[in-house]
Amino acid sequence: MIFYRQNLTDAQLLDLYKKILKPRLIEEKMLILIRQGKVSKWFSGIGQEAIAVGVTAILDESEYVLPMHRNLGVFTTRNIPLHRLFSQWQGKANGFTKGRDRSFHFGTQEYKIIGMISHLGPQLGIADGIALADKLQKNKKITAVFTGEGATSEGDFHEALNIAAVWKLPVMFVIENNGYGLSTPTNEQYACENLADKGVGYGIDSYIIDGNNILEVYNKLSQLKKHMQEDPHPVLLEFKTFRMRGHEEASGTKYVPQELMDEWAAKDPVTNYRDYLTEIGVLTAEYDEQLHAEIKQEIDENLAIANAESEIIPTYSGELDDVYKPYQYEEVSPSSEIKNVRFIDAIRNSLEQSMLRHNNLVIMGQDIAEYGGAFKITDGFVELFGKGRVRNTPICESAVISAGMGLSINGYKAIVEMQFADFVSTGFNPIVNLLAKSHYRWGEKADVVVRMPCGGGTQAGPFHSQTNEAWFTKTPGLKVVYPAFPYDAKGLLNSSINDPNPVLFFEHKQLYRSVYQDIPVDYYTIPLGKAALLKEGNQVTIIAFGAPVHWALDTLANNPDIKADLIDLRTLQPLDTETIFASVKKTGKVIIYQEDTLFGGIASDISALIMEECFEYLDAPVKRVASLDSPIPFTKALEDQFLPKNRFEEVLSDLLKY
């Protein structure tokens, strides 16, 4: 291994040695603690320290770095107090996740480190969003994000590289090619000679770097960083290294040929660098011994602090209160000036006024810029707010949603438009595993609204007609909003944008141009989690949301003798159970009306809640009316049969007769 110091001083050379030695000594201690049962799981980075340390060392403390399992050197180079890391690994409260997640599955804004989730891929999209925020601020910062050679097979890797290339984002994509994804060797993961070759297809400069040579890592990246600051653009970096221990300690390394282990052991990044420094007279044996003693003492002292910390005592409130970021709703009362508008106009009005109100709000989606979106809601927004804040995206829902999280992390608000709600399936992972869990896991908000044009009635077939709210009402940490009227759409969307928690905002596209209402011209808000009581009666409670609200109104208009409470839920999560229970206790009969298919829909949970909380008040079974349990068809006759509209009145009539 050949080292070139270039212009580095003796002090800089020694500083890099301290930085690379520290994670090695911590890891050696961790291996002892694992055998003693004091740490539950460990993903070793022994042999890969030069990458984590070198990458982090070239970054300013204000620049974000997004590490993976084996990047202890990122955390130590950022000088996180060791006792906090030890508390994290022991699942104690002084860690970063309050015992809710393990190892390096956490982030910390204090040290500008954004930890991973086990699904790997979304990490790369987050880096895009963070870098986009920096680029919009023109602050010349760069972002570094780690991934392994195994994760380069995930779609998110390719989506994130493509977005960074198209948007010219200052991201260092760091691939630690360590030979194995758990036990699968690289020749069973990709067929190209080098992973760096993949950068060519995206128009990204790419480099192959010796990941075991700390000076090559540090000097090359220092040079690249200067170029990226002068001319923002991404780079793809493949670091050749090796995983000297198992995927995690329990898996072992029996699947690795011994000659391969011996070959890479000779390339140890710590011992080789130490030998080099000794050879050129920068490091003495005495000073090396002193450094070892100082670091080991620091480890022992901080372990004592973590060991003395009490175990977490769980409480229901402690857990549930952290699912969402606390948010003080800001009520803005509507003005007296009103205008009769369509549902779609109310959505546009909200977006425009919110963009004016929040100069850190960015809207992203397919064809939303000059074209104005599939439904022309954002037509003209580029002229009003510029292409920086109104961004066409490639067709890659997953990385775009992750980029929304990155924007949120770096001080922005994000709105991501799904061209159709159906297409969110290709972005499902970052919604339910990243946005939904971030605040609970490590206290980080996800200030992202995902707009969801949805619903049937337009003969758009199985891929453009679903109303898939139940995919998300099940996931703690998400808020789900589903208005039926222009007034509610505007006020609720404004509140959703203000709320720092992730919101799925459903917009029934059949209502876009068919429903009109007088609404205030100026900005106003409506609180999430409050249902609307549209009609009052004592015979039956009808609970609905979205298009079925209008269908129920039509039924009641055609049957004036029916005296019903009609509840428009408006928000599905949080759910206004107070209004529901009060009505059911009054009427004694209830029917829940949804457009989604019956089995597994939210109507089932509402029915269960009513049975649990209002059973003694019921005079009849709770009834549910929903679409057929089939995919939604295209032809009008089939779609009409699929939708519940033609079945509702009969079920309601039978319920009233019960």
C-alpha positions as CSV (number, residue, x, y, z in Angstrom):
1,M,0.0,0.0,0.0
2,I,1.5,3.3,-1.1
3,F,0.7,6.5,0.8
4,Y,1.1,10.0,-0.6
5,R,0.9,12.8,2.0
6,Q,0.7,15.6,-0.7
7,N,0.4,18.9,1.2
8,L,-0.7,17.5,4.6
9,T,1.3,18.6,7.6
10,D,2.6,16.3,10.3
11,A,-0.3,17.4,12.6
12,Q,-2.9,16.6,9.9
13,L,-1.3,13.2,9.4
14,L,-1.4,12.4,13.1
15,D,-5.0,13.8,13.4
16,L,-6.1,11.3,10.7
17,Y,-4.4,8.5,12.6
18,K,-6.2,9.4,15.8
19,K,-9.5,9.5,13.9
20,I,-8.9,6.0,12.3
21,L,-7.6,4.4,15.5
22,K,-10.5,5.4,17.7
23,P,-13.2,3.4,16.0
24,R,-10.9,0.4,15.7
25,L,-10.3,0.4,19.5
26,I,-14.0,0.9,20.2
27,E,-14.9,-2.0,17.9
28,E,-12.4,-4.3,19.6
29,K,-14.1,-3.4,22.9
30,M,-17.5,-4.0,21.5
31,L,-16.5,-7.6,20.4
32,I,-15.6,-8.3,24.0
33,L,-18.9,-6.8,25.2
34,I,-20.9,-8.9,22.7
35,R,-19.3,-12.1,24.0
36,Q,-20.3,-10.9,27.5
37,G,-23.9,-10.3,26.4
38,K,-23.7,-6.6,27.1
39,V,-24.4,-5.5,23.5
40,S,-27.2,-7.3,21.6
41,K,-26.0,-6.9,18.0
42,W,-23.0,-5.4,16.2
43,F,-22.2,-4.7,12.6
44,S,-18.5,-4.5,12.4
45,G,-16.6,-2.0,10.3
46,I,-13.2,-3.4,11.1
47,G,-11.1,-3.0,7.9
48,Q,-13.3,-0.2,6.5
49,E,-12.4,2.7,8.9
50,A,-10.5,4.7,6.3
51,I,-13.7,5.3,4.3
52,A,-15.9,6.6,7.2
53,V,-13.1,8.6,8.7
54,G,-11.8,10.0,5.4
55,V,-15.2,11.0,4.1
56,T,-16.3,12.7,7.4
57,A,-13.0,14.4,7.8
58,I,-13.3,16.4,4.6
59,L,-16.8,17.7,5.5
60,D,-17.5,20.8,7.6
61,E,-19.4,20.1,10.8
62,S,-22.4,21.9,9.2
63,E,-22.5,19.5,6.3
64,Y,-24.7,16.4,6.5
65,V,-23.3,12.9,6.3
66,L,-25.6,9.8,6.0
67,P,-23.8,6.7,7.2
68,M,-24.7,3.0,7.2
69,H,-24.2,0.0,9.6
70,R,-20.4,-0.1,9.5
71,N,-19.6,3.6,9.7
72,L,-18.7,4.0,13.4
73,G,-15.9,6.3,12.2
74,V,-18.5,8.9,11.0
75,F,-19.8,9.2,14.6
76,T,-16.4,9.3,16.3
77,T,-15.0,11.8,13.7
78,R,-17.9,14.1,14.5
79,N,-16.9,13.7,18.2
80,I,-20.2,12.4,19.6
81,P,-19.6,11.7,23.3
82,L,-19.0,8.0,23.5
83,H,-21.3,7.4,26.5
84,R,-24.2,8.5,24.3
85,L,-23.2,5.9,21.7
86,F,-22.8,3.3,24.3
87,S,-26.2,4.2,25.7
88,Q,-27.7,3.9,22.2
89,W,-26.2,0.4,21.7
90,Q,-27.5,-0.7,25.1
91,G,-31.0,0.6,24.5
92,K,-30.9,3.3,27.2
93,A,-32.6,6.6,27.3
94,N,-29.5,8.7,26.9
95,G,-28.9,7.2,23.5
96,F,-30.5,8.8,20.4
97,T,-33.7,6.6,20.0
98,K,-34.9,6.1,23.6
99,G,-34.4,2.4,23.2
100,R,-36.7,2.3,20.2
101,D,-34.1,1.3,17.6
102,R,-30.6,-0.2,17.7
103,S,-27.1,0.2,16.5
104,F,-26.7,3.0,13.9
105,H,-30.4,3.3,13.1
106,F,-30.6,6.9,14.2
107,G,-29.8,10.5,13.4
108,T,-28.8,13.6,15.2
109,Q,-29.3,17.1,14.0
110,E,-26.8,18.3,16.6
111,Y,-24.0,16.5,14.7
112,K,-25.6,16.6,11.3
113,I,-25.7,12.8,11.0
114,I,-28.7,11.1,9.4
115,G,-28.8,7.4,10.2
116,M,-30.2,4.7,8.1
117,I,-33.3,2.4,8.0
118,S,-32.8,-1.3,7.3
119,H,-34.3,-0.9,3.9
120,L,-31.1,0.9,2.8
121,G,-32.3,2.6,-0.4
122,P,-34.2,5.6,0.9
123,Q,-31.0,6.9,2.5
124,L,-29.8,8.0,-1.0
125,G,-33.0,9.9,-1.8
126,I,-32.7,11.7,1.6
127,A,-29.3,12.9,0.6
128,D,-30.8,14.3,-2.6
129,G,-33.3,16.4,-0.6
130,I,-30.7,17.7,1.8
131,A,-28.4,18.7,-1.1
132,L,-31.4,20.3,-2.9
133,A,-32.0,22.5,0.2
134,D,-28.4,23.5,0.3
135,K,-28.4,24.3,-3.4
136,L,-31.5,26.4,-3.1
137,Q,-29.7,28.4,-0.4
138,K,-26.5,28.6,-2.5
139,N,-24.4,27.9,0.6
140,K,-21.8,25.7,-1.2
141,K,-22.3,22.8,1.1
142,I,-22.1,19.2,0.0
143,T,-23.8,16.0,1.3
144,A,-22.1,12.6,1.6
145,V,-24.2,9.5,1.7
146,F,-23.1,5.9,2.2
147,T,-24.3,2.7,0.7
148,G,-23.0,-0.8,0.2
149,E,-22.5,-2.8,-3.0
150,G,-25.5,-4.9,-2.2
151,A,-27.8,-1.9,-2.0
152,T,-26.8,-0.7,-5.5
153,S,-29.2,-3.3,-6.8
154,E,-32.1,-1.5,-5.2
155,G,-34.2,0.7,-7.3
156,D,-33.8,3.6,-4.9
157,F,-30.0,3.7,-5.7
158,H,-30.7,4.3,-9.4
159,E,-33.6,6.7,-8.8
160,A,-31.4,8.8,-6.4
161,L,-28.5,8.9,-8.8
162,N,-30.7,10.0,-11.6
163,I,-32.4,12.8,-9.6
164,A,-29.0,14.1,-8.4
165,A,-27.7,14.1,-12.0
166,V,-30.7,15.8,-13.5
167,W,-30.9,18.4,-10.7
168,K,-27.1,18.8,-10.5
169,L,-27.1,18.2,-6.7
170,P,-23.8,18.3,-4.7
171,V,-24.0,14.7,-3.4
172,M,-21.1,12.4,-2.8
173,F,-22.5,8.9,-3.3
174,V,-20.2,6.6,-1.4
175,I,-20.3,2.9,-2.2
176,E,-18.4,0.7,0.2
177,N,-17.7,-2.3,-1.9
178,N,-16.7,-4.8,0.7
179,G,-17.1,-8.0,-1.2
180,Y,-20.3,-9.4,0.3
181,G,-24.0,-8.6,0.9
182,L,-24.4,-10.8,4.0
183,S,-23.1,-14.0,2.4
184,T,-23.8,-13.2,-1.3
185,P,-20.5,-12.4,-3.1
186,T,-20.4,-9.5,-5.6
187,N,-20.3,-11.8,-8.7
188,E,-23.8,-12.9,-7.7
189,Q,-25.0,-9.3,-7.3
190,Y,-23.9,-7.4,-10.4
191,A,-22.3,-8.3,-13.7
192,C,-20.3,-5.1,-14.5
193,E,-16.7,-5.0,-13.6
194,N,-16.9,-2.0,-11.3
195,L,-19.8,-0.3,-9.7
196,A,-18.3,3.0,-10.6
197,D,-19.2,2.1,-14.2
198,K,-22.9,2.7,-13.3
199,G,-22.2,6.4,-13.0
200,V,-21.6,6.8,-16.7
201,G,-25.2,5.9,-17.5
202,Y,-26.5,8.8,-15.4
203,G,-24.0,11.3,-16.6
204,I,-22.2,11.3,-13.2
205,D,-18.5,11.6,-12.7
206,S,-17.3,8.4,-10.9
207,Y,-14.1,7.3,-9.3
208,I,-12.6,4.1,-7.9
209,I,-10.7,4.7,-4.7
210,D,-8.6,2.4,-2.4
211,G,-10.9,2.3,0.6
212,N,-8.2,1.1,2.8
213,N,-5.8,4.0,2.2
214,I,-6.8,6.9,4.4
215,L,-4.6,9.4,2.6
216,E,-6.0,8.5,-0.8
217,V,-9.5,8.8,0.5
218,Y,-8.9,12.1,2.2
219,N,-6.9,13.8,-0.5
220,K,-9.1,12.7,-3.4
221,L,-12.3,13.7,-1.7
222,S,-10.8,17.1,-0.6
223,Q,-10.1,17.8,-4.2
224,L,-13.5,16.6,-5.4
225,K,-15.3,18.7,-2.7
226,K,-13.7,21.9,-4.0
227,H,-14.9,21.2,-7.5
228,M,-18.4,20.4,-6.3
229,Q,-18.5,23.7,-4.4
230,E,-17.5,25.7,-7.4
231,D,-19.9,23.8,-9.7
232,P,-22.6,21.8,-7.9
233,H,-22.8,18.3,-9.2
234,P,-22.9,14.7,-7.9
235,V,-20.1,12.2,-7.9
236,L,-20.2,8.4,-7.6
237,L,-17.4,7.0,-5.5
238,E,-16.6,3.2,-5.3
239,F,-14.3,2.4,-2.4
240,K,-12.7,-1.0,-2.8
241,T,-12.5,-2.6,0.7
242,F,-13.4,-5.8,2.5
243,R,-15.6,-6.9,5.3
244,M,-13.3,-8.6,7.8
245,R,-16.0,-9.9,10.0
246,G,-19.6,-11.2,9.4
247,H,-22.6,-9.3,8.2
248,E,-23.2,-9.0,11.9
249,E,-21.3,-10.9,14.5
250,A,-23.8,-13.8,14.8
251,S,-23.4,-14.7,11.1
252,G,-19.7,-15.3,11.2
253,T,-17.4,-15.6,8.1
254,K,-17.3,-19.3,7.3
255,Y,-18.5,-18.6,3.7
256,V,-15.4,-16.5,3.0
257,P,-12.3,-18.3,1.6
258,Q,-9.4,-18.1,4.1
259,E,-7.0,-16.9,1.4
260,L,-9.3,-14.0,0.7
261,M,-9.3,-13.1,4.4
262,D,-5.5,-13.3,4.5
263,E,-5.1,-11.1,1.5
264,W,-7.2,-8.3,2.9
265,A,-5.8,-8.7,6.4
266,A,-2.5,-7.6,4.9
267,K,-4.3,-4.4,3.7
268,D,-5.5,-3.4,7.1
269,P,-6.1,0.4,6.9
270,V,-5.0,1.1,10.5
271,T,-1.8,-1.0,10.8
272,N,-0.6,0.0,7.3
273,Y,-1.1,3.7,8.0
274,R,0.6,3.4,11.4
275,D,3.6,1.7,9.8
276,Y,3.8,4.5,7.2
277,L,3.7,7.2,9.8
278,T,6.4,5.4,11.8
279,E,8.5,5.0,8.7
280,I,8.5,8.7,7.9
281,G,9.2,9.7,11.5
282,V,5.8,11.3,12.2
283,L,4.7,8.7,14.7
284,T,6.8,7.2,17.5
285,A,6.2,4.0,19.3
286,E,5.9,6.0,22.6
287,Y,3.3,8.4,21.2
288,D,1.4,5.5,19.6
289,E,1.3,3.7,22.9
290,Q,0.1,7.0,24.6
291,L,-2.7,7.3,22.0
292,H,-3.9,3.8,22.6
293,A,-3.9,4.3,26.4
294,E,-5.8,7.6,26.1
295,I,-8.5,6.2,23.8
296,K,-8.9,3.1,25.9
297,Q,-9.3,5.2,29.0
298,E,-11.9,7.3,27.2
299,I,-13.8,4.2,26.2
300,D,-13.7,2.7,29.7
301,E,-14.8,6.0,31.4
302,N,-17.7,6.4,29.0
303,L,-18.7,2.8,29.3
304,A,-18.9,3.3,33.0
305,I,-21.3,6.3,32.5
306,A,-23.5,4.2,30.2
307,N,-23.4,1.2,32.4
308,A,-24.5,3.3,35.4
309,E,-27.5,4.6,33.5
310,S,-30.8,3.0,34.5
311,E,-32.8,0.8,32.2
312,I,-35.7,2.4,30.4
313,I,-39.1,2.1,32.3
314,P,-41.8,2.0,29.6
315,T,-45.0,4.0,29.8
316,Y,-47.9,4.1,27.4
317,S,-47.8,7.9,27.3
318,G,-44.1,8.0,26.7
319,E,-44.4,5.9,23.7
320,L,-47.6,7.2,22.2
321,D,-46.7,10.9,22.7
322,D,-43.6,10.6,20.5
323,V,-45.4,9.0,17.4
324,Y,-46.1,12.5,16.1
325,K,-44.1,15.7,16.5
326,P,-46.1,18.0,18.9
327,Y,-47.7,20.7,16.9
328,Q,-49.7,23.7,18.1
329,Y,-52.5,24.2,15.5
330,E,-52.6,27.8,14.3
331,E,-56.1,28.9,13.6
332,V,-56.5,31.4,10.8
333,S,-60.1,32.5,10.6
334,P,-61.7,32.9,7.1
335,S,-62.3,36.3,5.7
336,S,-65.8,37.5,4.8
337,E,-65.0,37.8,1.1
338,I,-66.0,34.6,-0.7
339,K,-65.9,33.2,-4.2
340,N,-67.7,30.3,-5.7
341,V,-65.0,27.8,-6.9
342,R,-64.6,24.2,-7.9
343,F,-62.9,21.6,-5.7
344,I,-59.8,21.8,-7.9
345,D,-59.6,25.6,-7.6
346,A,-59.6,25.3,-3.8
347,I,-56.6,23.0,-4.0
348,R,-54.8,25.3,-6.3
349,N,-55.7,28.3,-4.1
350,S,-54.3,26.6,-1.0
351,L,-51.1,25.7,-2.7
352,E,-50.5,29.2,-4.1
353,Q,-51.3,30.9,-0.8
354,S,-49.1,28.4,1.1
355,M,-46.2,29.0,-1.2
356,L,-46.5,32.7,-0.5
357,R,-46.8,32.1,3.2
358,H,-43.9,29.6,3.4
359,N,-40.9,30.7,1.3
360,N,-39.2,27.4,2.3
361,L,-42.0,25.3,0.7
362,V,-41.0,23.1,-2.4
363,I,-43.5,21.3,-4.6
364,M,-42.3,18.2,-6.5
365,G,-44.0,15.9,-8.9
366,Q,-44.2,14.6,-12.4
367,D,-45.1,17.2,-15.0
368,I,-46.1,19.8,-12.4
369,A,-43.9,22.7,-13.6
370,E,-44.5,24.2,-17.1
371,Y,-47.2,21.7,-17.9
372,G,-49.0,22.3,-14.7
373,G,-49.6,18.7,-13.6
374,A,-51.9,16.1,-15.0
375,F,-54.9,18.0,-13.7
376,K,-53.4,21.5,-14.3
377,I,-53.5,22.4,-10.6
378,T,-50.0,24.0,-10.7
379,D,-50.3,25.7,-14.1
380,G,-48.5,29.0,-13.9
381,F,-46.7,28.2,-10.7
382,V,-43.3,28.3,-12.4
383,E,-43.9,31.9,-13.3
384,L,-45.0,32.7,-9.8
385,F,-42.4,30.8,-7.8
386,G,-39.6,29.7,-10.1
387,K,-38.3,26.2,-11.1
388,G,-36.3,26.0,-7.9
389,R,-39.5,25.6,-5.8
390,V,-41.8,24.0,-8.4
391,R,-39.9,21.0,-9.7
392,N,-40.6,18.4,-12.3
393,T,-39.4,15.0,-11.2
394,P,-38.3,11.9,-13.1
395,I,-40.7,9.0,-12.8
396,C,-39.4,7.7,-9.6
397,E,-41.8,8.1,-6.7
398,S,-39.6,6.4,-4.0
399,A,-36.6,8.7,-4.3
400,V,-38.7,11.8,-4.7
401,I,-40.6,11.0,-1.4
402,S,-37.2,10.4,0.3
403,A,-36.0,13.7,-1.1
404,G,-39.0,15.3,0.5
405,M,-37.7,13.9,3.8
406,G,-34.3,15.3,3.0
407,L,-35.7,18.7,2.4
408,S,-37.6,18.5,5.8
409,I,-34.4,17.5,7.5
410,N,-32.6,20.5,6.1
411,G,-35.1,23.2,7.0
412,Y,-37.7,23.0,4.2
413,K,-41.3,21.9,3.7
414,A,-42.1,19.5,0.9
415,I,-45.2,18.7,-1.1
416,V,-44.9,15.6,-3.3
417,E,-47.7,15.1,-5.9
418,M,-48.5,11.6,-6.9
419,Q,-49.8,11.9,-10.4
420,F,-52.4,9.4,-9.3
421,A,-52.8,7.9,-5.9
422,D,-52.3,4.4,-7.4
423,F,-48.7,5.3,-8.3
424,V,-47.8,5.7,-4.6
425,S,-47.2,1.9,-4.5
426,T,-43.8,2.5,-6.0
427,G,-43.1,5.0,-3.2
428,F,-44.7,3.0,-0.4
429,N,-41.5,2.1,1.5
430,P,-40.2,5.6,2.3
431,I,-43.7,6.6,3.4
432,V,-44.4,3.8,5.8
433,N,-40.8,3.1,7.0
434,L,-39.1,6.5,6.8
435,L,-41.6,9.3,7.0
436,A,-43.9,7.6,9.4
437,K,-41.3,6.3,11.9
438,S,-38.7,9.1,12.0
439,H,-40.1,11.1,14.8
440,Y,-40.8,8.1,17.0
441,R,-37.4,6.7,16.3
442,W,-35.1,9.7,16.8
443,G,-37.3,12.8,17.2
444,E,-37.0,14.1,13.7
445,K,-40.0,15.6,12.0
446,A,-41.1,14.6,8.5
447,D,-42.6,17.9,7.1
448,V,-43.9,16.3,4.0
449,V,-47.4,16.3,2.4
450,V,-48.1,13.7,-0.2
451,R,-51.0,14.7,-2.5
452,M,-53.1,11.8,-3.7
453,P,-55.5,12.3,-6.6
454,C,-57.7,9.3,-6.2
455,G,-61.0,7.6,-6.8
456,G,-63.3,6.1,-9.4
457,G,-66.2,7.2,-11.4
458,T,-64.2,8.3,-14.4
459,Q,-63.7,4.9,-16.1
460,A,-59.9,5.1,-15.6
461,G,-59.5,1.4,-14.8
462,P,-57.4,-0.5,-12.3
463,F,-54.3,1.7,-12.2
464,H,-55.8,5.2,-12.0
465,S,-59.0,4.8,-9.9
466,Q,-58.1,3.4,-6.5
467,T,-58.9,5.1,-3.3
468,N,-56.2,3.5,-1.2
469,E,-56.4,5.4,2.1
470,A,-56.4,2.1,4.1
471,W,-52.8,1.5,3.1
472,F,-51.8,4.4,5.3
473,T,-54.4,4.6,8.1
474,K,-52.8,1.4,9.5
475,T,-49.4,3.0,9.8
476,P,-48.7,4.9,13.1
477,G,-47.0,8.2,12.4
478,L,-48.9,9.2,9.3
479,K,-51.8,11.6,9.1
480,V,-54.5,10.9,6.5
481,V,-56.8,13.7,5.3
482,Y,-59.7,13.2,2.8
483,P,-62.0,16.2,2.2
484,A,-65.2,16.2,0.2
485,F,-65.8,19.9,-0.3
486,P,-63.8,22.8,-1.6
487,Y,-64.1,24.7,1.7
488,D,-62.6,21.8,3.6
489,A,-60.0,21.0,0.9
490,K,-58.5,24.5,1.1
491,G,-58.5,24.8,4.9
492,L,-57.3,21.2,5.5
493,L,-54.6,21.4,2.9
494,N,-53.3,24.6,4.5
495,S,-53.2,22.9,7.9
496,S,-51.6,19.8,6.5
497,I,-48.8,22.0,5.0
498,N,-48.4,23.8,8.4
499,D,-48.2,20.5,10.3
500,P,-44.6,19.2,10.6
501,N,-45.8,15.6,10.5
502,P,-46.2,13.5,7.3
503,V,-49.7,13.9,5.7
504,L,-51.3,11.8,3.0
505,F,-53.8,14.2,1.4
506,F,-56.4,12.5,-0.7
507,E,-58.2,14.5,-3.4
508,H,-61.0,12.7,-5.2
509,K,-60.5,13.5,-8.8
510,Q,-64.2,13.1,-9.8
511,L,-64.9,15.9,-7.4
512,Y,-62.3,18.2,-8.9
513,R,-64.5,19.8,-11.5
514,S,-68.0,18.7,-10.4
515,V,-68.3,20.2,-6.9
516,Y,-68.6,24.0,-6.4
517,Q,-68.8,25.9,-3.1
518,D,-68.5,29.4,-1.8
519,I,-65.2,29.6,0.0
520,P,-63.2,32.5,1.5
521,V,-60.8,34.2,-0.9
522,D,-58.1,34.6,1.7
523,Y,-56.0,32.1,3.6
524,Y,-57.6,30.1,6.4
525,T,-57.1,26.8,8.3
526,I,-59.2,24.0,9.5
527,P,-57.9,21.7,12.3
528,L,-57.1,18.1,11.4
529,G,-59.0,15.4,13.3
530,K,-62.3,17.2,13.4
531,A,-65.3,15.7,11.5
532,A,-68.1,17.8,10.1
533,L,-71.8,17.1,11.0
534,L,-73.5,17.9,7.7
535,K,-77.1,16.9,8.6
536,E,-78.8,16.1,11.9
537,G,-81.4,13.5,12.7
538,N,-82.3,10.8,15.3
539,Q,-82.9,7.7,13.2
540,V,-79.5,6.7,12.0
541,T,-75.9,7.8,11.8
542,I,-74.3,7.8,8.4
543,I,-70.5,8.0,8.4
544,A,-68.7,8.8,5.1
545,F,-65.8,10.6,3.5
546,G,-64.8,11.7,0.0
547,A,-67.2,11.1,-2.8
548,P,-69.6,8.9,-0.7
549,V,-70.4,12.0,1.3
550,H,-72.1,13.5,-1.9
551,W,-73.7,10.1,-2.7
552,A,-75.2,10.0,0.8
553,L,-76.5,13.6,0.4
554,D,-78.2,12.6,-2.8
555,T,-79.8,9.6,-1.0
556,L,-81.1,11.8,1.8
557,A,-82.4,14.4,-0.7
558,N,-84.3,11.7,-2.5
559,N,-85.6,10.3,0.8
560,P,-86.6,13.3,2.9
561,D,-88.4,11.1,5.5
562,I,-85.0,9.7,6.6
563,K,-83.8,11.7,9.6
564,A,-80.1,11.1,9.8
565,D,-76.9,12.4,11.3
566,L,-74.5,12.6,8.3
567,I,-70.9,12.8,9.4
568,D,-68.2,13.8,7.0
569,L,-65.0,12.5,8.6
570,R,-62.7,14.8,6.6
571,T,-59.7,13.4,8.5
572,L,-59.1,9.7,8.9
573,Q,-56.0,9.8,11.0
574,P,-56.4,11.3,13.6
575,L,-60.0,10.1,13.7
576,D,-62.7,12.2,15.4
577,T,-64.1,9.4,17.5
578,E,-65.8,11.9,19.8
579,T,-68.2,13.1,17.1
580,I,-68.8,9.5,16.0
581,F,-69.6,8.1,19.4
582,A,-71.9,11.1,20.3
583,S,-74.0,10.5,17.2
584,V,-74.2,6.8,17.6
585,K,-75.3,7.1,21.2
586,K,-78.0,9.4,20.0
587,T,-79.4,7.4,17.0
588,G,-78.6,3.8,18.0
589,K,-78.0,2.8,14.4
590,V,-75.0,3.4,12.2
591,I,-73.9,2.8,8.6
592,I,-70.4,3.4,7.3
593,Y,-70.1,4.4,3.7
594,Q,-66.7,4.1,1.9
595,E,-65.6,3.9,-1.7
596,D,-62.6,1.6,-0.9
597,T,-63.2,-2.1,-1.1
598,L,-64.8,-3.6,2.0
599,F,-62.3,-6.0,3.5
600,G,-59.6,-4.3,5.4
601,G,-60.9,-0.8,4.8
602,I,-61.2,1.9,7.5
603,A,-64.9,1.2,7.8
604,S,-64.0,-2.1,9.5
605,D,-62.0,-0.3,12.2
606,I,-64.6,2.3,12.8
607,S,-67.2,-0.4,13.1
608,A,-65.0,-2.2,15.7
609,L,-64.5,1.0,17.6
610,I,-68.3,1.6,17.7
611,M,-68.9,-2.0,18.9
612,E,-66.3,-1.6,21.7
613,E,-67.4,1.9,22.9
614,C,-71.1,2.1,22.1
615,F,-72.4,-1.4,22.1
616,E,-75.1,-0.8,24.8
617,Y,-76.5,2.1,22.7
618,L,-76.9,0.1,19.5
619,D,-80.3,-1.0,18.3
620,A,-79.0,-2.8,15.2
621,P,-75.7,-4.3,13.9
622,V,-73.3,-1.8,12.5
623,K,-73.5,-1.9,8.7
624,R,-70.7,-1.2,6.2
625,V,-71.2,-0.4,2.5
626,A,-68.2,-0.4,0.2
627,S,-67.0,-1.3,-3.2
628,L,-66.7,-4.9,-4.4
629,D,-63.6,-6.8,-3.2
630,S,-62.1,-6.8,-6.7
631,P,-59.8,-4.5,-8.6
632,I,-61.7,-1.5,-10.0
633,P,-62.7,-2.2,-13.7
634,F,-62.7,0.1,-16.7
635,T,-66.0,-0.2,-18.5
636,K,-68.7,2.0,-17.1
637,A,-71.2,-0.8,-16.5
638,L,-68.6,-2.8,-14.6
639,E,-67.4,0.3,-12.7
640,D,-70.9,1.2,-11.7
641,Q,-71.4,-2.3,-10.3
642,F,-68.1,-2.1,-8.5
643,L,-68.8,1.1,-6.7
644,P,-71.2,1.0,-3.7
645,K,-73.5,3.8,-4.8
646,N,-76.2,1.5,-6.1
647,R,-76.2,-0.6,-3.0
648,F,-76.2,2.0,-0.3
649,E,-79.9,2.9,-0.3
650,E,-81.0,-0.7,0.1
651,V,-78.7,-1.4,3.0
652,L,-79.8,1.9,4.7
653,S,-83.4,0.9,4.2
654,D,-82.9,-2.5,5.8
655,L,-81.0,-0.9,8.7
656,L,-83.9,1.5,9.4
657,K,-86.3,-1.4,9.4
658,Y,-84.3,-3.5,11.8
